[in-house]
Each structure stands twice: as structure tokens, then as C-alpha cells.
Amino acid sequence: MASNVARMCGPAQNEACPVAALSTVLAGSPATNGNDGLFTSVAHSQVTDGPHTFKIDFEQMRNVHYIKFYNQVDLFVSRITGALILVGSSASWADNTICATLNTNAVQEHDCNLSGKYIFIVAKTADALNFLELQVFSNCTTCPANTVSLPGSTSPAECGCPAGSYEEMRLLNPSEDSRTYSRF
């Protein structure tokens, strides 16, 4: 189980990471919809000449194992064709490494195996950038402050929680008082 690091920011590492506004924003479709965890909201730039950009700031260096991209499923699915996903440490998209080139598929998974503080979607020639969600997975994440690494963790300096974040482990293993039991 990998961790969606696009939603592991803030002091407790349990918030959506900050995003830079799309190059332009279509009213009611802000960039924050691109990693809000919902598949009913759309991040959408205005229809203008490109390039159109979207950026997530992880707030720290992250290992990006793979990404999962959810395209908008409507008449405009082809807008994303040829858009690039880039990962790196530069706040300028042009100075980072290409992870994937997107196509028209509704759900796309691409291996990256890159490290960086930022991830970008850049549509250079499209008339707009619109999509449902970008998930960014790391198989190696750091536990939040004041938590204990689990047995089997790898390299405590880099990976405090094996194959998932502390928040994911906590959700999978709720506290005793919040558990429910069946008679069967």
C-alpha cells in the first residue's frame, strides 16, 4: 500500500498539499480541485492559448514512485493529450524531469521513480487544462512528528512508516473505542 503524498502536507501531514493556481482559472473550478480527493470536482483553466500549468508543492522532498491521473470524462478528454507530468526540485516546470506524457484515457497510471519537491502538469498546446484528480504515490514516506515507526520500516531517516502513511495506518486500525464488532 503506497501513500498519496499529494494529500500529506501541513503540520500533521494529513492535508492536501498546496497547489499553485492554474495559469488561468475557470470560475468555480480552482486548482485546489486537482488534489482535493474528490472525483466530482474539476480543476479547469480558462480556454485560452497555452501553455497551461498546474503545480503541487509537497513542502518537502518526496520520492514519487508512480502517479495516478484522472481525466475529465466528457467531450474534452482529448485536451490532455500530450500534456506532461514533471517532477523535481525547481519551482519552474521547465527545469524538472518528465515523469509521463498523458493521453485520453480516463484513468492513467505512470511509473516515475523520481524525487522532488514539486509535481507539475503542463499542457503546452491545449486550449485548456481540465482534469479531476492527480494522485502522487510514494512507497516511502516519513511518519508525522511524535509518532513511532512501525516494525519493518525501512531507513528510518527517510521512511518511517512502511508502505503507507501514519494517517492511513490509523484509519485501517482505529482506536479501541471506535471499533465496531459483530456477533457473527
Number of C-alpha atoms within 10 A of each C-alpha: 11 17 24 24 25 30 21 22 18 14 9 13 20 17 14 21 20 18 21 14 16 25 19 19 19 17 9 11 18 19 28 22 21 29 24 21 17 11 15 10 19 23 25 26 25 18 15 13 11 18 15 25 23 25 26 26 20 22 16 10 14 26 21 27 19 20 23 16 20 19 25 26 14 8 7 14 17 16 21 26 15 17 21 21 26 23 28 24 18 14 15 11 22 12 12 18 20 18 22 20 16 22 17 17 16 14 15 15 15 16 13 21 14 17 17 20 18 25 31 26 24 26 24 17 16 20 17 26 32 28 26 23 25 26 19 26 25 24 20 24 27 22 22 20 9 7 11 11 17 14 9 10 16 16 12 14 7 15 18 24 27 24 19 22 26 25 16 16 14 10 9 9 11 11 9 7 6 7 8 7 5 4 3 3
